[in-house]
Amino acid sequence: MSGSTNTLLAVPLAGRFLRDNQSLARWRHADDYNRRHIIEIAAGRSPFYRSLWSRAGIDPQRAGDPENYSRLPLVDQAAWRTLRQEEIMTVSPAAALVWHRTGGSAGEPFLMPYTPADDIRLRASVLAAMRMHGLRWSDRALWFLPPDTHSRGGSRLFGRVRMIDSDATTDDRLDALRSGAEPVLRGYPWPVWRAVVKALRQGVPLPRRRLFVTGGEPLPRCVRRTLERGLGARVVNRYSATDFGQIAVECVAGRLHVGAQSHVEILVGDAPADPGQEGEVVATNGFSRARPLIRVRSGDRATWSDKPCPCGSEVPSLASVSGRVGDCIHTPRGSRVSSADIERALGEMNHGLLGFQFEQSGPVHVRARLCLETPGVDAGETERVIKDLFQGMRVVVEYTDEILTELNGKTRVCRARGLPV
C-alpha cells in the first residue's frame, strides 16, 4: 500500500487515538491493552524475548500479566538494534512492507520494519496530535522531510502535502516558506529555524502559518520563540523516535502528555523515578509489532510532572525531556551541564537569544555558539554568565548563525566529542 493510502486509512484510527489520550480511563485501558498485546505477540513469535524472559525465571506465556511487567529484564537500545532479524522479528521480512530509516541519534542509522498495519498506527498518532491542535482535514501542509529520508531533489506534491526534500539548502527552505501559504507545517525544528533566522536577518516577511508540528531534535525555548515569531504559528513538539514510535505530544497548554500507544517508564538505575526526579526513559513500543521493542532503554533523560495540567487532562505528562544521556558538557569537577542548565543560566537576558550550541572538544575546552538578534549587544554580560557556568574550563564564545549539524543531518545543542557519557 502507498503512503497516501495508509494515511487515508489512519484517519478513523486517529480519532480513536485522540479520544484515548484525552480521557484517563480510556488512556489506562488502551495503555494496558497495547502493552499486553505486544508482549503476547513477542512471547509467541520472538525467539529473543522468549529466551530472555525464560532466563529471568518468567514464563513467556505469563509475561504480559501486570505483576510480571516490572520483572521483565531491561534491554539496552544498542543491543536491541544489533539483534538479527530472525531473532526478534515476529513476521517474515517480506511481510514488513514498510521500512522506516532512523535518524542515527542512538548510533548508526537503522532500518526499522513496520507492517502496513504498524505504519497506519504510526500515521494515526501523528494525525491525532495535529487534530488536537486544530488540523482540518481540508488543510494543505508543507512538510520538510527529515534528514534521514532518502531524497529525490526539489519539492513534490503528495496528496494535499507539498514535500521539501531533506537535501534542500537553507535557501531552498526559505523559498518554500515564502512561495506558499500552507497553514500547516511539519518537520524537524532546526532546518526550519535556519530558514527563519535568514528571513529575520534579511527583513523578509513570511506568510503567517497556523501550526508547526515538530520533533526529532532538541527544541530549546529560544528556538521555539524564534520559530513562533518568524512563522506566526503555534509550535507543537512531539517526543518521538522511529524505533520507539510516538512517546508524548504537547497539549494546548504546552505539557507533553504520554500517548497510550507506547508504555513509558522513567527509571533511575532500575528503580522508578519520583515525580520531579530526572531519569532515563524506558519504553515498550505499541506501534511496530513486526519488531517488538519491550522495556528498552531509550538513552533519553526526562522527568515526570507532579502538577495537574492546565489543559484539564489527567493523562500522565512529562515536565521536561532533557535530551540524550550523553548530550552534556562534562566539567572538571565531575558535574554535567545540560542544555536545560544552559537555558536556565542565560534566562531571559536582553540579548535576544535566537539559538545556541555548546561543544566540548576536550576535558577543559568548550566552544559556545550563540545566535543573537543583535550580535554584540550585552556580549560582556553573556560571556560572564557562560564562564561562571563552566568554571575551571576554557570557554570560547562565537556569535554566529552557523549552528552545526551532525553527520546524520540532525542538530544537537550540546556536543561532547570523544568524552565518556
N, C-alpha and C positions, 0 to 999 in steps of 0.2 A: 504494500500500500504506500502511496505517496505521502509526503509530509502534509500536504493540504487536506488529503482525505482523513488522516489521523487527527488533524486539528479540528475538522468538522465533527468527527465522532467524539472528540473530547468535550464539546460544548455542553451536552447534558450532564456529563460527569463533573464538569467544573461547577455547576450549580450545586451538586451534592457535596463536593468538597467545601464550597463556601459555607453551606449550612452546617457541616460537621465542625468547621473551625470557628463558628460563632456561638455555639451552644456547648457549655461544659459537659452536659450529659451526653450529647451526641459525640463530642470530641473523645470522651473517655471510652465510649462504646466502639468507635472507629479505631482508636489507638489500640485497644485491646484486641480487636478482631484482626487488624493488619499485622500486629506483632505475632499473634498465634499462627496466622495463616502462613507467613513467610517461614516461620520455624518448622511448621509441619511439612512444607514443601522441601526445605533443606534436609529434614530428617529422612524423608522418603527417597530423595534423589541425589543428594550431595555426599560422596564418599568422604570428603574433607570434614564436614560438620559431624557426620555420624561417628567418625573415628575420634575427633576432638572431644565430643561430649562423652563418649564411652570411656575414654581415658580419664575423664574428670569424675567418673562414677555416676553419670547421669544417663538414664535410659533415653535414647534419642526419641522414642515414641512418647515420652512424657516431658520432653524438653520445653514444650510450649506452656506447661502448667505455670500459673503465676508464681507459685512458691519456688519454682526451679529457675526462673529467668535470671535472677541476680547471681545464681551459681554458675551460669554458662560462662566458660572462660572468655576473657577479653582477647581480642585479636589485634595485633599491630597492623596498621594500614599498609606499611611497606611489605610485610609478609603476605598479607591478603592479596596485594596486587601482583605478586610474583607466583601465585599458585597456578599450576597448569589448568587449562580449561576443563579437561576431563575430570579433575579432582573436585571442582566446585560447581560447574555449570549444571543446571537442572534440565536443560534441553540441549539438543544437539546444536553445534554452531550453525548448521544450516537453518535451524528454526529461529535463530536470533537474527532477524532480517534487518535490524537497525543497530548500528554500532556508533556510539557516541564517543568522540575523542575528548579526553580530559585535557585540562589546561597545563598540567605538569607542575602545579604548585607543590605537590607532595612527592615529586620525583619526575622521572621521565614520563612524557605523555603516554596515556594508557587507553586502549580501546575497550570501552565498557559495553557489553552486549545487552540489548534490550529486545524483547519480543515486540511485535506490533501492539499488543495489549499493554505492555510496560510503557511503550512510547506514548500511547494515548493517555495513560495516567499521568505521566510527566507533563505533557502538554496541558492537561486539565488543571494541574496545580498552578501552572503559570497563568492560565486564563482566570482561575479563581482569584488569584492575587490581584490581577488587573481589574477584574469586575468589582472587587471590594473598593477600589479607588475610582470608580466611575467610568470604566471602559464601556463603551456602547458597541454592540455588535456591528453597527454601521461605520465605526471609526476606521479611518485609514491610519496606518502605522509606518514609521520609519525605523528599521531595525539595523543597527550597526552590529554586524556579525562579530562574534568573539574571536580573539586572536588564535584560538585553537581550531578554527574551522578552515577546511580547505577552500581556497579562494579561486575564483574564476576570472577575476578582474572586473572593475567597474561596478555598476549597480544593476539590479534586475528586479522585476515585479514578480510577486509571488502571491496570487490572490489579491487581497487588499493591503498587502505589505510591500513596501519598497525596501530592498535589502542592499546595504552597502558592504562590500566585501572586506574581509579582515586585513588585506594588504593595502587598503586605502591609506593615503597620506593624510596629514592634518588638514592640508588644503582641500583634499577631496571631501573630507567630512564637513569642513566649513561650507563648501559649495553645496553639499547635500542639505545642510541645515538652512541655508539661505534660499535654495531653489524650490523648496516645498513647504507646505503649511500643515503637514500631518499633525493632528492633535496629540498623538501618542508616539513616544519614542521608547525604544528598548535597546539595551546594550551595556557593555562594561562602562563604569564611570570615567576612567581616566582618559581613554581615547576621545570621548566627547568633551571632557574637561579641557583638553589641549586645544580643541577647535573653539570652544567658548572663550578661553583666555585670549586666543589670537583675535577673535572678534572684538573683545573688550579693548585690546591694545590698538586695534585699527579703528575703533569707534564705529564698527559695523553693527547696526541693529539686526537682531534675528527675529523671525516670526515667532510670536508667542505660542507656546505649547501648553497643553493641559496636564500631561502626565509623562514622566520619565521613569520607567521601571528598570532598575539596575541591580547589579550584584556581581559576584565573582572576583571582586577586588576590594581592598580596603576603601572605606568611604569616610575619611575624616570630616568633621563638622565644617571646616573651612572649605573643603571641596564641594560638599553639599550646598553650602551657601552660594558659592560661585556658580554652580550649575543652575540653582533656582533663580539667581539674579539674571544670568545670561539667557536662560530659556523661558523664564516666566512660568515654569512648570512645577508641579508638585513632584518631588523626587522621592520615590519609594524604593527602599532597599530590600532585596531578597537575599537571605542567607542560604546558599545552596552550593552543591558541587555535583559534577556529573556522576560520580560513583555513589555519592550519598543521597542524591535527589534533593528536593526542596526541604530544608530543615525548618526554617522560620521565615515569616514575612511581616513587614511592618503593617500595623493597623493605621487608622486615620489619626490616632494620637501619637504615632511615631514609635510605638513599642513593638518589638519583634516577638510575635506570638508563634509558638511551635505548632506546626501542622500535624494533624492526626495521621498522616500517611507515613511518617517516619518517627519511630520511637526514639526519644532523646534522653540521655543521661548526662550529667556533668559530674565528673569524678576528680577527687584529689587523691592521687595514687589509685587505689582500688576502692575507695570509700566515697559515698555520695557527698557532694559539696553542699554546704549550708547556703541558704539564700544570702546573696551578697558576697559569697566566697568564690574567688576565681578558680576554675578547674578546667580540665580537658573535656571536650565534647566527645561522647561515645554514642554511636547511633546504630540503629537497626533500620535499614532502608526498606520501605514497603513498596518502592517503585519498581526496581528491577528484580523480578523473580527468576530471571534467567541466570543471574549470577548473584546469589543472596549475599547480603552484607549484614551480619548479625553480631552486635556488640563489638564493633570495630572502632578503634581509637582514631579520631579524625585528625589529630595534630593541631586542632584549633582551641583557643582559650576563650571561655565565655563565663558569664555569671548569671544565675537565676535572679529574677526580680522578686522582691518580697513586698511589693506595694501593689494595691489594686490599680488596674489600668484605667485611665480616664475615659477610654472608649466604651467601658462597661462590660467588656468581655472578661470572663473568669478563666479562659483558657490560659495555661501557663505561658509566661513570657520571659524573655532574656533581658536583663538590664544592660548588658553590653556583650559584644563579640570583639575581643581584643586582637584577633589575628592569629597567625601561626605561632606555635610554641617557640620556634626559632627566630621569629621576627622581632628581635630585641637588640638593643645595644648593651654589651656586657662591660661593666665598669671594673676598674682595678680593685675596687672594694668588694667585688663579688655580687653586686646587685645587678638587676636587669632593668633597662629603661625601655618601655614600650611606646608605641605611637600615642596611646591614651595618656601616658605620663607626659609626653611632649606637648600634647594639646593642652593639658591642664596647666603646664608651666607657661606656655605662651598666652593662654587665656584669651581675653578679648582686647588685646593691646591695639593701639590706634595705628597699626601699620598696614591694615587692610590685607591680612594674610589670605592669599588665594589658594595656596597649596604648599606642601613641603615634602622633603625626603631626607632621611638621615642614613648615612652609610658608614659602617665601621670597617676599616681596611687593615687594622692591626690592633693589638691589645690596648693601646692608648691613643689611637688615631680615629677621629670622627670627622666626616665632612657633612656639613648641613647645607642643603639646597633649599632656599626659600624663594617662593614666588610671591612678590608683594604687588599690591595695586600701584603703589608709588615707590619704586625702588629707592632706597636711601633714607626714607623718612623713618625716624626713630630707630635707625640702624644700631646706634650705640647701645640703647636700652635692650634691644632684641638680642644682641650678641652677649650682653651681660647675663641675661636670663638663661641663655643656652649654655654658657660656660659654667654658670652656677649649677645647672642640672648635671653637667658632665665634669664635675670637679676631679682634678688629677689627670685629665685627658687633654690631648692637643686637639683643639677644635678649629676647623677652617670653615668659615661661613661664606657661601656664594649666594648672590641674588640673581636668580635666573628663572626663566620659564621652562628650561630644559630638565624636566623630571624624567629620569632614565627608566627604561623598560628592561625586563628580564629577557633571556633568550626565547622564552615561550610567548613573549608578547605582552605579558601581564606586568603590572606595576606594583612594587612593594614600597611602603613608606619607611620601613626600617630594614636595612640590608646589612647583615653581618657576614663578611666574606671569610671563609676558611676558619671560623671560630666554632667552638663546641656549643651545642644547643642545650 
